């Protein structure tokens, strides 16, 4: 996952915080935060009912959005039709 990202070299004095970090550094920090949340018991775990509801909502939004898209011959979305 991480190895597929394009790495930008750090530039001294440019960017602050996460903007100046490589993708691997950002991933490592996020990973530590996730592990800490699990240890403290504050991380959210979806129940199967919550996951089902989230999937239903996401699918409804996706279907609503796709009716306004136009597609090329290869099936790629290329624009939005305003109605």
Residue pairs with C-beta under 8 A, 6 or more apart in sequence:
2 23
2 24
2 27
5 23
7 22
7 23
7 24
8 22
10 20
10 21
10 22
11 20
14 20
18 26
18 29
21 29
34 43
37 43
46 54
66 77
68 80
68 81
68 82
68 83
69 77
69 78
69 79
69 80
69 81
70 77
70 78
70 79
70 80
70 81
71 77
71 78
72 78
